[in-house]
Amino acid sequence: MAPFEAMTSINHSGSNFTSSLGRLVEEESQQPIMTADKVDPNHPALQGSLTPPANCPSSKVLNFSPGPTNLPAAVESTILRRCFPDPSTKRLGSMALSHRSPEFGAILRNSIALTRRVMEVPPEYEILFTQGGGHGQFAAVPMNLCPNKDAKATYIVSGTWSSRAVIEAEKYCTPTAISSVNEDGATFTSFPSAERIVAEHDPDSKFIYMCSNETVNGIELHRLPVFDDVDNTTVPPLVVDASSDFTSKPISWRKSNVGILFACASKNIGHPGITMVIIRKDLLGQANPFTPGFLNYETNILADNVWNTIPTFNVDVIGIMMEWILDQGGIEAMEENSVAKAELMYGLIEDSNGFYGTPIDKSSEHRSRMNVPFCVAGGDEELTNLFLVECWNRGIVGLRTVTPFKQGIYLRASLYHGVSYEETVVLANFMKEFAARHSISKDVGETTMVAENISSAMEPASPDSSCVDLSIFSSSPTGVDMALTLPKNFKVSSYTKLSRDMFAPPALAPASTTLR
């Protein structure tokens, strides 16, 4: 029996929205009626809450967050068993291992070897585990490849994350930007072509930088550019921020002249707190002398990845995730599943007669498979809020999270590896059902919302509901205001229900879905 439950047995014929898969979400519970114009703006669903009510009909939380997010259920089950062993085994989990112990050394080598195998990383590349996330790499890349501020670089600016990267790079090098911003000066719906990059890049650049999937903007390069008819020895090496699409498709390392690829773990390959950096060896030894040691690629490679204390648990998790990918059929199966989930969502949007919309045109070759942006009823605020509340009541969360960016009219369904095809069908089924219960009539250019009474809106927690005493989660002395012991952004409202289920450990998956 396979150590993980096979994914490839999933039926990807996503057009059947009356599928039994939809039974994962039951019929609406009999709650007091709420109409679209009465959604409380302080409802937790509108504040980015990821904890649905304890009585929601779903058997689990369906998390469509843009990251951090879940890993596949079988992976999380294996992590729980392998990384947190029973004391009777007389074995330490990776979280408790010294980063220079022989036990962790074996884990580190295994995770690197599995990554190399999954992504077919050529031998001329080194694999590093670093800290500081994507923002850390926004600084680390120019510091490692540009010996001084006068060194040149070319940045492909195609959305939010590449925009942030070039702003950070200006501190350490002299960048030239090739932007695909639309005429409005604010939105992005495409990438510059390879021909344009070849024509406009600074030939003295130490590197050409790009982000292969812009999570906020919903656009993705499904294949890295190949600079045809150009000698790759004269074109600057490509630096790729693949934080949100790494392991979802193959990488043409040599053909695309990849010099560095980095990926934060918390989308598709692990938990927050670790970033993978894959660097071609010939690019080492060029760092600015002011580069901090923990960001210096050469320093860390010479120290075998343990120049400082790296997050041992996170390295272990990445290895387990890579094992799961191999068990599912490798990178080809990952791409097949990503395509199927994205096609299901975009197909529903296209077939909704305008009830749902997306900023990325159907004809675009850059629609993201990882992050599907969509609006409800042309961005109608009240109907969008009702949509989010009803999702939350059903255990569907993460479609609008708290971000430092402008909210806008679009929600996002993020379809990382932790979101199964079946779970995507559950969301699609609900979206179809929600659209069927509302109609849009257009008269002389005006859009009018006709809202029906909805029986699925959640009432505030009742006094006799099963809640947990907050004091059991605090070590504060008697008499201290409990609010002081909660996170600063934790807002206790009339909707908040803290249940024991929220703090319970995850249930173990059946033995057939875990590694031995």
N, C-alpha and C positions, 0 to 999 in steps of 0.2 A: 504493500500500500504506500502511495506517495506520501512524503512527510508533510506536504501542504495540500490542501484540497485544490484540485485542478481548476484553473480558471477557464481553460480553453473549451470546456464543455458548455459554456454559456451560449444560449441562443441569442444572436445579435439581431434578430428581426424585430427591430424596435418599433414598428408601426402599430403593433397590436396593443393599444392602451387599455384593453379590457382583460389583459393577461392576468393570470393568477398571481403574478408577482405583485400586482397592486394590492393584494390582500394583506401585505405587510403594513398597510395603513388602513385602519378600519373606518366604518362610517362615522360621521360626525357625532360627538357626544351631545347629549341633550343638555345644553347650557343656555343661559338666558340669551336672548336675541341681541345682537349688536349690528347696527347698520354702518355703512361706510363712512358716514359723517360723524361717528361717535367714537372713533378709536382714540383712546387716551394717549397723548403724545409721550407720557412717561411709562408706557407699557414696556416691560423689559425687552420685548422683541424689537422695539424701535430704538433701544439703547445698545444693541449689539449683543444681548444675552445669548449665551450658548447652552444654557441649562433650561430645557423646557419643563413644563409642569409635571409633577410626579405622576399624574394620572393621564398623561398623554397616551394615545392608543398604540404608538409604535413600540416595538420590543427593544429598541435601542435608539440612541441619538444618531441621526443622519447628518453628518457634518460636512457641509459644502464650503467651509472657510477657505480663504486664499492662503492660509498658512500663518502659524503652525496648524497642523491638522492631524487626523488619524493616520496610522499605518494600517495595512490590511489586518483583519481580525486574526488570521492565523499567525501573522508576525507578532502581533501584540501578545498573543497567548504564549508563543515561544519565548519572547522576551521575559515575560513574567516567570516562566519556569526556569529558564536557563540563567538569567541574570540575577534572580533573587532565589537562590537555592534553599531548600529546607535545611535547617541547621544540622539535621541528622546525617546529611551527606558529607559533612566536614569539609566543605568546599566554599570558598569565598566567591561571591558574584563580582562581576567586572567593576561595579561601582566602588568596591572596597579594595581593589587591587592597586598596588603601587605601579606607577606607569613604567618603572624600570624592572619590574619583576619578570621572571621567565614566563609566568602564567599569562601576564598581559602581553608580553612579547609575542607569544603564539597567537593571541587574539588579533593583535595589530597586523602581523604578517598575513594572517588568514583574510582579514578584511581587505587588505591591499590586493592580495592575489585574486580574490573573488571579484573585486571591482575591475581589475585588469581583464579578467576573463569575460565578465558580463559586457563591458563596453569595448572590448577588443582594443585595449590601449597598447600601442606599440612599445617596444622595449626602450626606445630613446626618450621616453617620458618618465618622470618621477611622479609619485602620488603622495601628496601631503595632506595631513589633517590639521587644520588651523582653527583659530577662534576669531571672533569679531564680526562674523556674519558677512553679508554682501557689502555692507558699508565699510567694513575693515578692508575688503579687497578693492574697493574703490580707491583707497589710498595705497594699498600694498602693491597693486599692479604698477602704477607709475613710479613708485619708489624703488621697485626692484628692476625695472627696465630702463629707467631714465636716471643717469648718474647726476644730473643737475637740472635746475629749473629751465634752462634754455633748450633742453632736449625736446624734440617734436614728437607728437602723437596725433593720430586721426581717430575721432570718435564718431560712430554712426549713432545719431540721436533719433530714436524711433519711438520714444515713449517716456513714461515717468522714470523708470529705473536708469536708463541710459542718460537721461537728462541729469539725474542726480550724480551719476558717475562722472560726467564731464565737469560738473561744478567742483567736485572734490579734486579732480585731476589738476585743475588750474593752480592748485597750491604747490604742485610738485613738478609740473612740466608745462609745455606750451602746446595746447591742443588745437587742432583744426576740427570743426564740427561739420558733418554732412548730415543734414536734418531732413526728415520726411514729414515735418509738421504740416498740417493742412492750412489752407488760406486763412482760416480763422485765427491762426497763430497760437492755438491751444490744444487741438485734438490731433491724434495720430491714428491712422487706419491702414498704414502700409509701411514697408521697409524700402529704403533706397535700393535700386537694382545693383547687381554686381558690376555692370558696365559703368554706372554712375560712380560707384566707389573707386573703380580703377581710374576713371577720368579725374576725379576731384580730390583724391587723397593726397596728402603731403608726401612726396617721395622721400623726404628725409625722416619720416616718422619711424620711431622705434617699434611701433605696433599699430594695428587697426583694431579698435575696440567695438564690440557690439553685444547687445542683450538678445538672446535668441527667442525669448518669450516675455513679452511685456504684460505682466499679470493685470495691471490696472487698466490697460488700454484694450486688452483682449486680442492682441495680434501675435503671431508666432511665425518664425522661419521653420518650416517643416524639414528643411535641409539647409545646412550651412552653405554659404555661397562658394562657388568654385570659379576662380578667376581664369576662365578659358583664354587661350592664346597669350597668356602672360607667364613668364618664367617665374615660378614660385620662389626662386632664390633671390629675386629682386623686389618682389612684393613684400611689404612688411608682414610679420607674423600676425595671425588673427588671435585676439584675446576675446573669449566668449564668457559672458555671464549666463550660465545655463541653470541657474538656481531653481527654476520652476518647471523645467522640462527635461532635466537630466534623467536618463534611464527610460525615457518614453519613446526614444527613436535612436537609430544608429548615428554615430559621429564619423565623418570622413576626416580623420585626423591629418593625414598627409595630403590628401587631395585639396583640402580647404586651407592648408598651411596653418593649422592650429598651433599656436605657440603656448598659450595658457587657456585652460578651461577651469572655471570654478563654479561650485554649486553649494549653496546652503542646504543643509540636510533636511530642514523642516517642511519640505513640500513632498518629495517623493522618496527620499532615501533614509530618513531618520528623524531624530528629535532636535529641537533647537539647541544651540550651543556649540555646534561644530560645522565647519565648512571644508569641503574637499577642494583641493587645488591640484590640478594636473598640469605639469610644466615640462616643456621640452628642455633637455639638459643643456643644449647649446646657448640658452638664454640666461643661464646662471652667471653670477659673478659681475653683474653690471649695476648692482644696487647703489643708490645714493648712500653716502656714508652716514647719513642721519637716520637711516631706516632702523626702527626698533627691532631688537633681536627676534621677538616673537612673530614679526611680520616679514622677516628676512628669509626668503625661500632657501637660499644656499645654507644659511646658518642651521636651519631646521633639517635639511636633507643630510648635512654632515653629521648631525646628531641623531640620525635615524628616527626622526619624527618625535623625539622626546627631549628636545632642548629645554622645554619647560613642561609643566604638568598638563598634559592634554586630557580632555574629558574621556576617560577610559570607558565609561558606560556607553557613551555615544558612539565610540569606535566599534564596540561590540554590536550595537544595534544596526549599524550600517552593514556589518558582515552578515547578520541574520537577514536583513532585507535583501542583500545580494543573493543569498541562498534561495530565498523565496522566488526572486525573479528567474533564476535558473530553473527552479522547479516548475514554474509556470510555462516554460518554453523559451526563456531568454528574451532578448530585446525585441525580437520580431513579434512575440506574443504581447508584449507590453504595448507596442505601437498599434497592433490590431485592436486591442481592447480600448486604447485611448481614442482611436478613430471611431469605433462603434459608439462609445459614450457621447462623443462630440456630435456625431451625425444624428443621434437620437434627439439631442437638445436643439440643434439648429433646425432639424426637420420639423419639430414641434412648433418652433417660432415661425418658420416659413408657412406652416399650414394653419396658423391661428387667425387668418383673415385680418391681420393687423392688430389683434389684441395684444400680442407680444411683439416687441421689436428689438433689433440689435444694431449697433452702429457700424458693424462690419458687413459690407454688402455681400450678398450671396455669391457674386462673381469673384470675390477676392480670393486670392490664393494664400492669404495670411490670416484667416480665421483661426484663432487659438483653439487647440484641442484641450488645453489645460484649464482655461478660464473663459467661460461663456458669459459675456455681458448681455443683459436683456432688461427691457423696461416693460412695465405693466400699463396698458391703456395709454400709450404715448407719454408715460411719465406722470400720470395723474397721481398726485400726492396721497389723497385719501384712499384711493383704491390700492395703491402700492402698500400703504401702511396696513390695510386690512389683509392684503396678501401675506405680508410678513408675519402678522399676528396669527393667521390661520396656519401658516407653516410651522411656527413655533409651537402651537397647540398640538400639532401632529408629530413633534420631535424632529422637524426639519429645520436646521439652523445654519448660520454662517453665510447666508446670501447677502447680508449687509452687515459688515463688521465695523468696529471703530477704527478709523485710519486717520493719518495726518493730512489726507488729501480731501479735496472738496467732494461732498457727498454726491451731487449730481442726481440724475434720474435713473441711472442704471444700477441694477443689482448684478451680482456675479455668482454663477455656479461654478465652483472650482472642482475639477474632475481628476484629482491626483490618484495615485495608485490606491490610496486608502479608501476611495469611493468605488464600490463595485458597480458593475453594470446593472445588477438588480436594484441597487439603491438609486441609481440614476433613473430607472424606470419608475420608481416610487415618486420621485420628484416630478417626472414628466406626467404621470397619471394625475397627480394633484393639480398641476398647472392646467391640464386639459379640463379637469373638472371645474376649477375656479373660473376659467374663461367661459365655460358653458353656463355658469350661473350669473354671468354679467353680460351686458350687451353694450355696444358702442354705436350711437347713432350720430351721423354727421349731417349738419344742416347749415348751408352757406358758410362753409369753412370752420364752423364751430364744432367742438367735440363735447358731447354731453354724456355724463356717466349715469347709467340707470342701475342703481344698486338694489339688489334684493335683500330681504332680511336673511341674515346668516345665523345658523344655529350652532356654529362651531367656535364662536369667540369665547375666550376664557374669562370667567369672572374672577375678581380678587379672591385670594385665599380666604376661606371661611374660618371663623374662630375655632371650629371643632376639627379642622383639618389636621392631619398627622404631620406636625412640624418638629424640627429638632431644636432643642434648647441651645441657643448660641453660646452659652457659657461653657459648654463642654469642649468647645474648640478654642478656648482662651486660657492663658495662664495668668491673666491679669488678677491682681488682688481684688478682694471684695470691695464693691463700691466704686470701682473705676468704670467709666462709661464704656460700654461694649463697643461703641463705634470707633473707639481709638485703637482697637485690636484688629479691625477689619481693614482690607486694602483701601487706600484713599479713594479709589474710583468705585467702591462698592456702595451702591445706592439701595438702601432698604426701602421699598415702596410697598403699597398695599398688594402688589402682585407677587412679591417675593415669597417663595416657599422653599425652605431648606429642608430637604428630606434626607434620611439616612442613606438612601440610594445614591445620592450625589457624592458621598464620601466612601462608598464601598469600593473595594478593589475590583478590577475587571474579572469577569467570570472566565474560567479556563475553557477554551474551545475543546471539542471532542478530540480524542487522541489521534484520530485519523487526519487532523488538520494541523498537527504540530510536528516539529522536528524531534527526532529521538536523539 
